[in-house]
């Protein structure tokens, strides 16, 4: 707070500090919309090329349909455009920022008395998962103990989650309900060709976008189609045994009971 003003920032971050949506990423969206290029937009907004693409992937995973689309050339060339979904995100973000600015002005003028609920509304959400997807519930299959919930991630991908009957009631999970699906990167398994395909419930044929090796583990960013990506942290030895390379194919899976659901 300076000169009687409060500068409030609207942002959604993971518990690891990883930004999902915030002011800088909205500026990146706007720059892509204006210039038709992620490379140009990154330079204008001060992002590195790698960081700009990380922002693109995070935003695309969070929305029902992608905010960004790339034209011929992909990550190494060509152009990019902001979709109608991305433009709605920009407009919605600015509306929320305007509301937050009005709230900040009130706080600066009148103090904090009586604003506890508003402060809770503006508090950032902490999410301990690298993979966060905006989904739609398409089916709820109840059993005596567990419930299978099928969630649409995109036009070409769905996720199966297993939760309790109590969770279904508490979260109001019915077809058409929007929900966040969260999967920790360490829960994503890298499969050999044909391995356990019949048993895997959340099975995806992916393209390796990036591979980052550590001493023990490797981090993979995998394109599963429909503008969605999955981050996996798997043993480096496993990655090397399967000869996983950037630009190459990979098969991944994760268990339905490793999917955590959240609603507003």
C-alpha positions, 0 to 999 in steps of 0.5 A: 500500500502506497500513497493511500492506494492498494495495488491488488493483483489477480492471479491463480497459482499452484502451491509450487508458485507456478503461475496459471493465469495472471496479469502478465499472461493476459498481456501475452494473450493480448500481444499474440492477438495483436501480432499473430506470433508467440515469438513477437509477443514474448519479446514485447512482454518480456517473456523468454520463448520457453516461458511464453510456451509454458504460459500458453500450455498452462492457460490452454489446460485451464480453459475448456477449449484452447486460448491459443492456436498455432498455425503452420510451423508450430513451436519453431516457426509459423504464427499463432492466434488467440481463439474466441475462448482466449478473447473471453478470458481476456475480457473476463480477467479485465472485468475481475480486475476492475472489481478488484480495483474498486475493492482495493480503493474501498479498502484504502479509503475505509479500512478493512472493517466489514470486508472479510468476505471480500478478502476471502473472495480475492485470496489466491487458490493454492493447487499442489498439482502440475496438471490442472484441467478445466473439465465438464462432467459427462457421466457419473456411474455410482457403485456402493462405495466408489463412483466413476466420474467421466470428465471431458477435457477436450473434444479428443480427450477425457479423464476418468476419476474415482471418488466416493459417493460422499464426494459426489454429493458434496461437490454436486457432480452431475453431467454438465457440471464444471470441475477442475481435474488435478493430477500430480506430475509424479502420478503420470506413468510412462509406458512401453509400447503395448504395456498394460494397455488393457488395464490402464484407465487414463491412457494417452498417446502423446507427443513429447514436447520437451524433455528436461533431465535431472540426476534421478528424474526427468520432466516431460511435457507431453501433447495429448491433442486438443490443445492440452498437455500433460507434465510427467515426472518419471525416473530418468532411467525409465525415459532412457530405457524407452528412448524417449526424445523430444518430438517423438511419441510416448504413451502415458497413463495415470490411475483414476483414484489419482485424479483430484476434483475441485469445484467452485 
